């Protein structure tokens, strides 16, 4: 009986669907594709943050690393939005 309820929850958009499926699908991605993209962007942002902290201590190092990384990620997100089936319903950011 419990299995039937869980199956019904998934079909009706229960918590599991909302937490793991709804957002990636709204972007035209699978859970795995979305996860891989989010990990990649997160790692790039961590690297940019580390470069910015080193730059704070030694201004001659990593003079444009953080800015270029953020600009590149922003351009990537905007190009995905422009290529979406319905760009007007695309979120302002996609992570």
C-alpha positions, -999 to 999 in steps of 0.1 A, spaced: 0 0 0 28 25 8 43 18 -26 11 29 -42 11 62 -23 47 69 -33 39 62 -70 9 85 -68 31 112 -52 55 111 -81 28 113 -107 11 141 -89 42 162 -83 49 153 -47 79 165 -27 103 141 -45 92 154 -79 95 190 -68 129 185 -52 146 164 -79 128 166 -112 107 197 -117 135 223 -120 158 203 -143 128 195 -165 118 232 -166 153 238 -182 150 208 -206 175 187 -187 176 154 -169 186 153 -132 221 141 -141 226 167 -168 215 195 -144 237 181 -117 268 179 -139 263 215 -151 257 228 -115 289 210 -103 309 224 -132 296 260 -126 301 256 -88 337 245 -93 344 273 -116 330 298 -91 350 283 -63 381 287 -84 373 323 -93 367 330 -56 401 315 -46 417 336 -73 400 367 -60 412 360 -25 448 355 -37 444 387 -58 433 406 -26 466 396 -9 489 399 -40 472 424 -64 496 415 -93 482 380 -95 450 368 -110 441 404 -121 411 394 -142 405 357 -135 374 362 -113 358 388 -136 364 368 -167 350 336 -151 318 353 -140 313 369 -174 319 336 -192 293 318 -169 268 346 -174 272 345 -212 267 307 -211 235 311 -191 222 338 -214 229 318 -245 210 288 -230 181 311 -222 181 325 -258 180 290 -272 152 278 -250 118 268 -264 102 295 -242 128 321 -232 102 343 -214 96 316 -188 133 309 -183 146 318 -149 171 347 -145 197 322 -135 199 284 -139 218 265 -113 
